Amino acid sequence: MNAKLLIALAGAAALAAAGCTAQDDPVVDTVPWVPASAQLASYGGCDEALAGIQEAALAMMSQWQEDGYFTAYAEDGAAREEGDVAAADDSGAGATSGQSADSHSQTNNQVAGVDEPDLVKTDGVFVYSVVWNVLRVVDTRSGEVTAELAFDEASWGHELFLGDGGLFVMYTQDLQNDEDAYYSEFRIDRLDPATLGVLDTFAMEGSMVDARMTGGELRLAVSSQPRIEPVQEVLYDPESDAADLEAALAETELEDWIPSFSVNGEAGEVDCGDIAHPDRFGGSAVTVFALPAAGGWEGVAPHTVMADGETVHGTADSLYLAHYDYGWTEDEPRAETEIYRFRFDGGEPRLAGDAAVPGSLLNQYSLSEYDGHLRVATTENTQVGGWWGGCGPAADCFGGFAPGDDDEPSKSTVTVFAVGEDALTETGSVTDLGVTEQIYAVRFLGPTAYVVTFRQTDPLYTVDLSDPAAPVVTGELKITGYSGYLHPVGGDRLLGVGQEATEEGVTTGLQVSLFDTAADEAAVLDQYHRPWSNSAVEWDPHAFLYWQDAGLAVMPVTEHGEQYTEYRTGVLVLAVGTDSLEEAAWIEQEVAEPYSEGVVRALVIDGQLWTLSSTGLQANELGGGYEQTAWIGF
């Protein structure tokens, strides 16, 4: 939809009201900002759910209608669119991309034992990759493509899981209904890894937020938009009034707001008792559910929350869903992140706590569960134009806004919550990190947090979280540039991948930093700088490979030149020593399309470094001269 249908509700009591009925002069209450609004409540049944949604929609949409927001948007020529404690932690998760027990690398996952979806997976013999809507199976012994499956051009966001139950491909399909309205449908297929034959299919309206696989179970979060085109028509009509809006909403049914789904073509529906809402919820919804990796998906029991969901953090038995919320007012903008914890009992999700923190998250690494506590790093940015998230290292910040004289400066906070059986209880926090700056990278390692903030220089904060009631900043290392991704590389060593910058904050190219974290304040041991280049690792940690056995960090790099007149892509291999960084190799693929995406992933299989791009798979020796040993073109 063109704008988020932010449907607000002052309190749960209003949800029990009767459904909307047309009146000449409907009475609509203005919905105030409700701080700390994360607490969820479930509806008592289908009638109450529909009535509550309609009532809440009328409250917010009437304000939009009165302000002429949608009609002004239409006049601008904008096109309408349809709309218990976890045993696992991330104290050493970075090493999962390369383990001594394996002869092959794995996806760079945040939490050990909790797999994340990615473009490529391997079992040490076959490489399963999906690039440009084509899924391929490559036998690394023969160098042959043994199976191939092309997806519709209207599908996107393809990612993979590989488990004992098969190969799983997840993607979003853009579709058109009988009324010529476009909508999106999330799909996950369980495939035979050898033939790519379909064994099971799950489909749900919407698109995937994120997913995790652990304990023989796939846990997913899918975001969906309501199907309320008649209501949108009223909002865009400058001649409509509040009575027209109320009448249009009264015609909606629960099915218009809640996503439908199917398993192997058989339709299912979300139970009305499994629909929940915060005090202030969005017209979009996010649905959490689990699927057994071995199949047997007919018993799936999705739970829907009437809220957006942007960030997922997964542990062995929990899935955290974070939703960024804000008050739509220029006079006093408010923003917070609402966090919902789901546990999975027998494959069914159960809400097991919720909380709210000020500001917004950078990404999933802003969340960490360790030793019975959830730690959350956020940035509060109330500057004009920036208070709904601001610009991160991967964002297009060229259209940024200058802060006003009366704006409060941005700042960052680390908040700690005790994780109970059914509750998240705040125990302590530390704030005022990087005042006037914002978070560019976070890594929680055991009882310590490392937080990078940046505007002109890069303070790397060390935060001691050993006492959850009294977090304390123990170090603030300032260097030029910033790190956009942090990765543990053994012992008291931390690797940062980001950008070097001038004293004025102007970036000048890829910078990789090796930090010593043994003391209360981190220290720089060595740095590698590649001018006028960048790596996707800054915004996509799955692009990073650390092969622990050989102490090698591998990352795709794009060089663009000082004036953006040069262009080449390749893979940088860095030897990570105890106190040094050294370029071990620069690898370019045999076939590279000019201005193509270049290499997107690197993996290790039996002493070979394999690189994946849209044009093919290439193998080079791991070590020595890194000579090319194979090329499989696509």
C-alpha positions, 0 to 999 in steps of 0.5 A: 500500500502507498502508506502504512495503514497505521491503525491505532487503538487507545486501549483494549477496552475499545476492542470489545465495541460493536462493529462499525455502522453507518451514521450521518455524523460518526463520533471518532476518538483521536488516538493518542500516543501510548508509550511502552505499547508492546503488551499484546492482547488476544481477541475473544473471538472472530466477531470481537476481532473484526469489530476491534479492527474496524473500530481502530481503523476508523479512529486512525483513518478518519484523521488521515481523511481529515488531513487530506493525506491520501487525496494529496498523495493521489494528486501528486500522481503516486500510483496506488498499490495493494495493498523458560531461558533459551539454552543457546546464545550468540557468545561465539556464534561468529565461528559457525561460518568455518568449523574445525569439525567440518571440511566445508563452511556453513552460512555465517549465522548469528547464533550457533546451532540456529541456521539462517536462510541464504542464497547458497547452502552446501553439504560438502559435496553439492552446492545448492544456489539460487541466483537470478530466480534459478535454483541449481545443484552443482556436484563439486566432484564432477563440476556438473549442474545436476539439477536446475529449477527456474522460478517465475519472473514475478517471484523474488527474494529466494533463499534456502535452507538445507536439512535432513528433511530436504532442501527448502526454498522460500520466496515471494510471488507477485500475483493478480486477482480476479479484480486485477488487483496485485498482491504478494504471496509467500511460498516455501517448497520442500524439495528433493535435493537430488531432483528438485522435485516438490515434496510439500508446499506452504503458501500464505499471503504476504512476504517473508520477514525472516526465518530460522531453522533449528531442532528439526523445525523451520520457524518463520515470520510473514508480513501481510497487508489487508485487502481493503481496496474499497476503503482505499478508494474512499480515502483517495476520494476528495469528496468522501467524508467520515460517514463514507469511510465508516460505511466502507470499513463496515463492509470489510470482513475478517478475511480482508485483514488476516492472511489466508494460507494453504498447505499443498493446495488445501486452504487453512485459516488462522484461528481467531483466538490466535490473533493478537494486537498491541495497544497501537497496531498497524493494519498490516499483520505479521504471522509467526508459525513453524513447519517440521523439516521432515514434512507433515505440514498439515497441522501448522498453527499460525499466530497473527499479530496485528503489527508490522515486523521488521527484525527477527532474532532466533535462538534454540527455543525462541523467536524474537520479532521486533516492530518499529512504531512511531507517533505521527506528529511533527510537534513531538515525534515519538518512536520505539521498538516493540519486541515480542518473544515466541516460544515453540511447544510441539511446533506451535508458537506461543507468546512468551513475553513482550517489551518496548525500547526507545528508538530503532534497531539497526538489524538482527545483531541489535538483539541478543539472548544470553544467560537468561537475558535479552540485550537490545541496542537501539538509536533514538533519532528525533532529528527532522526526517530521521526519527523513524530510523535514520540512515545506516551504512547501507542506506541511501543517505544522500537525501538526509535531513539537517537537524533543526535548532530545537531537535534533540540530538540522537543517542544510543542505548543498550537495554537488558531484560530478564527472560522469564517463562512468559515475560520480559522484565527490564533489569537495567540500561546504559544510554547516551552512547554516541550522542549526535551519532547513530549505531552502525554495528553491534556485536554481543559476545558473552557478557560484553557488547561492542557498539559502533556509532558514527557521524564523523569518527567511529567510537567503538564502545565496550559495554560490560553487561555482566551485571544485568542490573547495572550495564556500564560503558568501560571503553570508547575507542575513537578512530576515523571511519566506521565498522558496519559489521563485527565478527569474532576471530578467536581469543580476544580478537574482533574484526570490523568491516566497514569504511575508512573516512576523513576527519570530516566523515567522508568515506574513502574506501573499504577498511578492515580493522583488527581489534584487541578486546582483552582490556576494558577498552578495545585497541586497534592492532592492525588495519587494511584499507582498499581505497574507493571500494566497498564490501556487501558485508557491511549490510549483508553479514551472510556475504562474510566468510571466516575460515577458522582453520586457516585464519582467513576472512573472505569477502566480496569487494566492489572497486569503483574508483575515486570518480566512479569511473572504474568498476571491477568486482572480486573476492578479498582474502585476508590472513588474520594473524594474532596482531596483523592483517595481510592480503592473502589473495584477490580473486576475480571470476573467469567470467564477469559481466561488466557492472554485474552484481559480481561475487555474492558468496564464498564457501570452503569445500575440501581445501577449495575456495568456491565463489558464487555469482550470477554467471557461475561457480568458480573454485580456487585453491585455498592457500598457496597461489590460490590458482583456479581449479574449476569453473562452472558457468550458468 
